[in-house]
């Protein structure tokens, strides 16, 4: 599932973006990300119906000074600030929310206690949480992590502080 998403997500996002020649405001961008996620999940389920695989997916797209983050599953996103602190792009979940979300929002197949219908529709499971922000000089970096790890890291503040202290840079 994760290989399929990695292979096809870029293509679908680029096709969607190139099909519209106007300005991509936050609402347009969020809607486009949701449509792409649903299309990828539908295609995956059609091509791999017999595979009992599923995965969580997070995508970050930078367009000029805007950052769009879309996530399905147990993945959070934190934007760290240069002056300290951070902001939740995709927020962590409370324990009771996580137990409900863990089996019903992700790509691929779902079966809860042997009953696939208990998971809801494939479309509802693949609908991502989307956040669009205008980046500025105060923003320093972004971290993606499992929502449970975010809690263990000290929440948003802990994750943002760790990112500021040890930023990863492509070499």
VMD Tcl script that draws the C-alpha trace (Angstrom):
set ca {
  {0.00 0.00 0.00}
  {2.70 2.51 0.94}
  {4.69 1.69 -2.21}
  {1.58 2.20 -4.34}
  {0.87 5.57 -2.70}
  {4.47 6.72 -3.03}
  {4.54 5.74 -6.70}
  {1.21 7.29 -7.71}
  {0.63 10.24 -5.37}
  {3.01 12.64 -7.13}
  {1.50 11.90 -10.52}
  {-2.06 12.44 -9.32}
  {-1.22 15.67 -7.48}
  {0.57 17.09 -10.53}
  {-2.30 16.12 -12.83}
  {-4.77 17.82 -10.50}
  {-2.68 20.97 -10.18}
  {-2.04 21.28 -13.90}
  {-5.75 20.90 -14.75}
  {-6.60 24.27 -13.15}
  {-4.98 27.47 -14.37}
  {-6.35 29.84 -11.74}
  {-5.10 30.81 -8.30}
  {-5.05 27.92 -5.82}
  {-6.55 29.44 -2.70}
  {-6.61 27.39 0.53}
  {-10.09 25.95 -0.11}
  {-9.20 24.87 -3.67}
  {-5.95 23.34 -2.48}
  {-7.61 21.43 0.37}
  {-10.34 20.13 -1.94}
  {-7.74 19.04 -4.51}
  {-5.77 17.12 -1.88}
  {-8.94 15.36 -0.71}
  {-9.87 14.42 -4.30}
  {-6.38 13.04 -4.97}
  {-6.40 10.96 -1.79}
  {-9.80 9.49 -2.64}
  {-8.74 8.75 -6.23}
  {-5.54 6.99 -5.10}
  {-7.42 4.89 -2.55}
  {-10.08 3.90 -5.11}
  {-7.41 2.95 -7.64}
  {-5.49 0.96 -5.02}
  {-8.58 -0.97 -3.96}
  {-9.49 -1.74 -7.59}
  {-6.02 -3.01 -8.49}
  {-5.28 -4.82 -5.23}
  {-8.66 -6.10 -4.07}
  {-7.22 -9.39 -2.85}
  {-4.43 -7.79 -0.82}
  {-5.25 -7.20 2.84}
  {-2.86 -4.28 3.14}
  {-3.39 -0.76 4.47}
  {-1.22 2.22 5.34}
  {-1.19 5.72 6.73}
  {-0.25 8.50 4.29}
  {0.97 12.09 4.70}
  {1.76 14.50 1.87}
  {3.29 17.97 2.03}
  {3.00 20.31 -0.93}
  {4.70 23.71 -1.11}
  {3.24 26.17 -3.62}
  {5.04 29.47 -3.45}
  {4.75 30.57 0.16}
  {1.91 28.18 1.00}
  {2.24 24.76 2.55}
  {-0.54 22.19 2.24}
  {-0.36 19.07 4.39}
  {-2.80 16.18 4.01}
  {-2.82 13.13 6.26}
  {-4.79 9.92 6.64}
  {-4.20 7.62 9.58}
  {-2.00 7.84 12.63}
  {0.24 10.67 11.37}
  {0.60 14.17 12.79}
  {2.39 17.23 11.41}
  {4.02 20.00 13.46}
  {5.39 23.28 12.12}
  {8.18 24.67 14.33}
  {8.66 28.40 14.85}
  {12.06 30.11 15.04}
  {11.18 32.04 18.19}
  {10.03 28.92 20.02}
  {6.97 26.77 20.05}
  {5.14 25.29 17.17}
  {1.77 24.86 15.58}
  {-0.27 21.77 14.85}
  {-0.92 21.31 11.17}
  {-2.44 17.87 11.69}
  {-3.22 17.65 15.41}
  {-2.52 14.75 17.75}
  {-5.47 12.75 18.99}
  {-6.76 12.00 22.43}
  {-6.53 8.30 23.34}
  {-10.25 7.71 22.83}
  {-10.12 9.40 19.42}
  {-7.09 7.34 18.41}
  {-8.79 4.03 19.20}
  {-11.67 5.01 16.91}
  {-9.50 6.53 14.18}
  {-6.88 3.79 14.09}
  {-9.00 1.32 12.17}
  {-11.29 3.55 10.21}
  {-9.11 6.18 8.52}
  {-6.37 4.92 6.26}
  {-5.72 3.70 2.75}
  {-6.45 0.17 1.65}
  {-8.50 -2.63 3.11}
  {-10.26 -2.58 6.43}
  {-11.77 -5.33 8.47}
  {-12.87 -4.75 12.04}
  {-13.46 -7.96 13.99}
  {-13.92 -9.87 10.72}
  {-16.56 -7.44 9.43}
  {-15.44 -5.16 6.55}
  {-18.71 -3.21 6.70}
  {-17.87 -2.03 10.23}
  {-15.19 0.25 8.82}
  {-17.45 2.51 6.79}
  {-16.93 3.30 3.13}
  {-13.53 3.33 1.47}
  {-14.14 6.99 0.63}
  {-14.76 7.97 4.25}
  {-11.64 6.10 5.41}
  {-9.39 7.81 2.84}
  {-10.65 11.36 3.40}
  {-7.60 13.22 4.72}
  {-7.28 15.93 7.29}
  {-5.88 18.91 5.36}
  {-4.16 22.03 6.62}
  {-3.01 24.93 4.45}
  {-0.78 27.65 5.92}
  {0.97 30.73 4.58}
  {4.67 30.29 5.35}
  {6.75 33.20 6.61}
  {10.16 33.86 8.14}
  {8.98 32.66 11.56}
  {8.50 29.12 10.30}
  {11.57 26.95 10.68}
  {10.69 23.37 9.80}
  {8.08 20.66 9.68}
  {8.01 17.29 11.38}
  {5.81 14.32 10.54}
  {5.36 11.59 13.12}
  {2.99 9.02 14.43}
  {0.41 10.69 16.62}
  {1.37 8.44 19.55}
  {5.03 9.50 19.20}
  {3.97 13.15 19.24}
  {2.44 12.61 22.67}
  {5.58 10.88 23.92}
  {7.75 13.72 22.54}
  {5.98 16.22 24.78}
  {3.28 17.24 22.35}
  {3.62 20.02 19.84}
  {6.04 22.04 21.97}
  {8.35 19.06 22.51}
  {8.35 18.09 18.84}
  {8.96 21.68 17.72}
  {11.82 22.09 20.22}
  {13.44 18.84 19.06}
  {13.17 19.99 15.45}
  {14.81 23.33 16.26}
  {17.67 21.64 18.14}
  {18.38 18.97 15.54}
  {17.03 20.01 12.17}
  {17.47 17.44 9.45}
  {18.90 18.82 6.27}
  {19.23 17.12 2.92}
  {22.86 16.93 1.94}
}
mol new
graphics top color blue
foreach p $ca { graphics top sphere $p radius 0.5 }
foreach p [lrange $ca 0 end-1] q [lrange $ca 1 end] { graphics top cylinder $p $q radius 0.2 }
display resetview
